[in-house]
Amino acid sequence: MAKLVHLSVVPHDPVLPAAAAGLRPDISPDSKRVIDGIARLRAGLEASRPDCIVIAGSDHLCQFFFDNMAPFLIGKAERIAGPPDYEQRDWQLQPYDAPIEGRLARRILTQGFEHEVDFAYSDEFVVDHAFTVPLNFMRPQADLPVVPIFLNFMAPPVPPAKRYLKIGGIVRRIIEEWNEDMRVAVITTGHMTNGVGGPYMMRHAQMPESAWDKTIDDCMRRNDVDGLVAHASWEEMYAQGNNTPGFLGFVFAYGVANGAPYSSYDYVPSATQPLQSLLEWTEDQLNGGST
């Protein structure tokens, strides 16, 4: 049977790769802390010896738009590749190109029906920085097959947080019910308070963390999943900034964790960058202390 061996929440801030590569001479101690934290997550991923990676993230209106946005979509093309040329140019991002694990992609899609989830699917897409930044940080070799899951964080109507939690748990069940000898890692990505192009875009310079961030941090430290879901309504998140609904990626990860407390957690409020949080669940933690 397939086994879940690693779960992490990894930032996808598009300015981090250039900082990590030394292309930004003004890198702050907070950015370095985040980059070092991602390196620890990468080491955890490598130690888990995965055979494939399932990655769940959003599309930033690059591939899909307000007039054509599925809430949950499985990418089942032959390869995962991106980001778009303009993201490579504007943020100095490196491309990522890896095979897709088609058997698992199709299994999640078809078995979703058995769990009352009608996933959309696509055989033609280009992933943006929400996928390529975590993948380039976590598996720069691009030597493992990947299954991309697109989660809608940006185009209302967005499903309620409890649905992301449930979908995360269902994805885990589908993986673990697969009659294949495969070690599977899951990487998700999302936001804490974040605004792009709106009045809260640079709010972190004066307010590194909001009252909402502090509430969410407290819930995560206590593994209070009900509290996370309660404070992840569209209205409450959107009030913090138009990209804050990306926190639903964290909720999805807690669904995959299925109640298991995290193995490591780092919470980095900063006046020089939007607040970043990193989470990891090891194989031992995911399986109740027994691998």
C-alpha positions in Angstrom: 0.0 0.0 0.0 1.1 3.6 -0.6 2.2 5.5 2.5 2.2 9.2 3.4 5.8 9.9 4.6 6.1 13.7 4.7 3.8 16.8 4.9 4.9 20.4 4.9 3.6 23.9 4.3 6.2 25.9 2.3 6.1 29.6 1.5 5.9 30.6 -2.2 6.9 34.3 -1.8 8.4 35.0 -5.3 11.2 37.2 -3.9 12.6 34.5 -1.7 14.5 32.5 -4.4 16.5 35.6 -5.6 17.4 36.3 -1.9 18.4 32.6 -1.4 20.6 32.8 -4.5 22.4 35.9 -3.3 20.9 38.1 -6.0 19.5 40.5 -3.4 22.2 42.1 -1.4 19.7 43.6 1.0 18.5 40.2 2.4 17.1 40.7 5.9 17.7 38.4 8.9 14.0 37.5 8.8 14.3 36.4 5.1 17.4 34.4 6.0 15.5 32.7 8.8 12.7 31.7 6.4 15.2 30.4 3.8 17.1 28.5 6.5 13.7 27.1 7.7 12.9 25.9 4.2 16.3 24.2 4.0 15.3 22.2 7.1 12.1 21.2 5.5 14.0 20.1 2.4 16.2 18.0 4.6 13.1 16.5 6.1 11.7 15.7 2.7 14.9 14.0 1.6 15.1 12.0 4.8 11.6 10.7 4.1 12.8 9.1 0.8 9.6 9.8 -1.2 8.9 8.2 -4.5 6.6 11.1 -5.6 5.3 14.5 -4.5 1.7 15.7 -4.3 1.8 19.5 -4.3 -1.3 21.7 -3.5 -1.3 25.4 -4.3 -3.2 28.1 -6.0 -3.2 29.7 -9.4 -2.6 33.5 -9.2 -5.0 34.2 -12.1 -2.2 33.2 -14.5 -3.7 29.9 -15.8 -7.3 30.3 -14.7 -9.4 33.5 -14.2 -12.6 34.7 -12.6 -14.6 33.4 -15.5 -13.2 29.8 -15.4 -12.0 28.7 -11.9 -12.6 25.3 -10.5 -12.5 25.0 -6.7 -10.4 21.9 -6.7 -8.5 20.7 -9.8 -6.1 17.8 -10.6 -3.4 18.4 -13.1 -2.9 15.2 -15.1 -0.8 16.3 -18.1 2.4 14.4 -18.8 4.6 17.1 -17.2 4.4 19.9 -14.7 6.2 23.0 -16.0 6.4 26.7 -15.2 6.4 29.4 -14.2 5.3 31.8 -17.0 8.0 33.8 -18.8 7.1 37.1 -17.1 7.5 35.6 -13.6 10.9 34.2 -14.6 11.8 37.7 -15.9 10.3 39.9 -13.2 11.3 37.8 -10.2 14.4 36.0 -11.6 12.6 32.7 -10.9 14.1 29.4 -12.1 11.9 27.2 -14.3 10.7 23.8 -13.0 10.0 20.8 -15.2 9.2 17.3 -13.9 7.0 14.4 -14.9 3.6 14.0 -13.5 2.7 10.8 -11.7 -0.2 10.1 -13.9 -1.4 7.0 -12.1 -1.8 8.8 -8.8 -3.3 11.9 -10.5 -6.0 9.8 -12.1 -6.5 7.8 -9.0 -7.2 11.0 -6.9 -9.5 12.2 -9.7 -11.6 9.0 -10.0 -11.5 7.9 -6.4 -12.7 11.4 -5.4 -16.1 10.4 -6.8 -16.2 7.6 -4.2 -15.6 10.1 -1.5 -18.2 12.6 -2.8 -15.6 15.0 -4.4 -16.0 15.9 -8.1 -12.5 17.1 -8.9 -12.1 19.1 -12.0 -9.0 18.2 -14.2 -6.8 19.6 -16.8 -4.3 18.1 -19.3 -3.0 21.5 -20.4 -1.7 24.1 -18.0 1.4 26.1 -16.9 2.0 26.4 -13.2 3.0 29.7 -11.6 5.2 30.5 -8.6 2.8 29.0 -6.1 4.1 25.6 -7.4 7.6 26.3 -8.8 8.9 28.2 -5.8 8.2 25.4 -3.3 9.3 22.7 -5.7 12.6 24.5 -6.6 13.3 25.0 -2.9 12.3 21.5 -1.8 13.3 19.3 -4.7 15.5 21.3 -7.1 16.7 18.2 -8.8 13.2 17.8 -10.3 13.9 14.1 -10.3 10.6 12.9 -8.7 7.2 12.7 -10.4 4.7 15.2 -9.1 0.9 15.5 -8.8 -0.3 19.1 -8.8 -3.6 20.0 -7.1 -5.0 23.4 -7.8 -6.9 25.0 -4.9 -9.0 28.1 -5.5 -8.0 30.8 -3.0 -8.7 33.9 -5.2 -11.9 33.8 -7.2 -15.2 33.9 -5.3 -17.2 32.0 -4.5 -14.6 30.1 -2.6 -15.6 27.0 -0.7 -15.7 27.2 3.1 -12.6 26.3 5.1 -14.2 23.1 6.4 -14.3 21.9 2.8 -10.5 22.4 2.3 -10.0 20.5 5.6 -12.2 17.6 4.3 -10.6 17.5 0.9 -7.1 17.3 2.5 -8.3 14.3 4.5 -9.8 12.7 1.5 -6.6 13.1 -0.6 -4.7 11.3 2.2 -7.2 8.5 2.3 -7.0 8.0 -1.5 -3.2 7.9 -1.3 -3.2 5.4 1.6 -5.8 3.2 0.0 -3.7 2.9 -3.2 -2.5 -0.6 -3.7 1.0 0.5 -4.8 4.3 0.3 -2.9 4.9 4.0 -3.1 6.2 6.6 -0.5 4.3 9.8 -1.1 5.1 13.3 0.2 2.6 16.1 0.3 3.7 19.8 0.0 1.2 22.6 0.4 1.6 26.4 0.3 -0.4 29.4 1.3 -0.4 32.7 3.2 -0.8 34.3 6.5 -1.9 38.0 6.3 -1.1 39.2 2.8 -2.3 41.9 0.4 -1.2 42.5 -3.2 -2.1 45.7 -5.0 -4.4 46.9 -2.4 -4.3 49.1 0.8 -2.7 46.4 2.9 0.1 45.5 0.4 2.9 47.0 2.6 1.1 46.9 6.0 3.7 44.5 7.4 6.2 47.4 7.4 4.2 49.1 10.2 2.3 46.0 11.5 4.4 42.7 11.1 1.5 40.7 12.5 -2.2 41.4 12.8 -4.6 40.4 15.6 -5.8 37.7 13.2 -2.3 36.4 12.6 -1.8 36.1 16.4 -5.0 34.2 16.8 -4.1 31.8 14.0 -0.6 31.4 15.5 -2.1 30.5 18.8 -4.4 27.9 17.2 -1.6 26.3 15.3 0.6 26.1 18.4 -2.2 24.3 20.2 -3.2 22.1 17.2 -6.6 23.7 17.5 -8.0 22.7 14.0 -11.5 23.8 14.9 -10.2 27.2 15.8 -8.3 27.5 12.5 -11.4 26.6 10.5 -13.6 29.0 12.5 -11.2 31.9 11.8 -10.7 31.0 8.1 -14.0 32.4 6.7 -13.7 34.3 3.5 -14.9 37.5 5.1 -12.5 37.3 8.0 -9.5 36.4 5.9 -10.2 38.9 3.1 -10.5 41.7 5.7 -6.8 41.1 6.4 -5.8 41.6 2.8 -6.9 40.3 -0.6 -4.4 37.4 -0.7 -4.9 36.2 2.9 -7.4 33.5 1.8 -4.3 31.7 0.7 -4.4 30.5 4.3 -6.8 27.8 3.1 -3.6 26.0 1.9 -2.7 25.6 5.6 -6.2 24.3 6.3 -5.9 21.7 3.5 -2.6 20.6 5.1 -4.3 20.1 8.5 -6.8 17.9 6.7 -4.0 15.8 5.3 -2.5 15.6 8.8 -5.8 14.2 10.1 -5.3 15.5 13.7 -1.6 14.7 14.0 0.3 17.6 15.7 3.1 19.1 13.6 6.7 18.1 14.1 8.1 21.6 13.6 6.7 25.1 13.2 8.3 28.4 12.5 6.3 31.7 12.6 8.2 34.7 11.3 6.5 38.2 11.5 8.7 40.8 9.9 8.7 44.5 9.0 10.7 43.6 5.8 8.5 40.9 4.3 5.0 39.5 4.6 4.6 37.2 7.6 5.7 33.6 6.8 4.9 30.4 8.6 6.5 27.0 7.9 5.1 23.6 9.1 6.3 20.0 8.9 4.9 16.7 9.8 7.4 13.8 9.7 6.6 10.2 8.7 6.6 9.2 12.4 4.4 12.1 13.4 1.9 11.4 10.6 1.6 7.8 11.6 1.0 8.3 15.3 4.6 7.7 16.4 4.9 4.5 14.5 6.6 4.2 11.1 
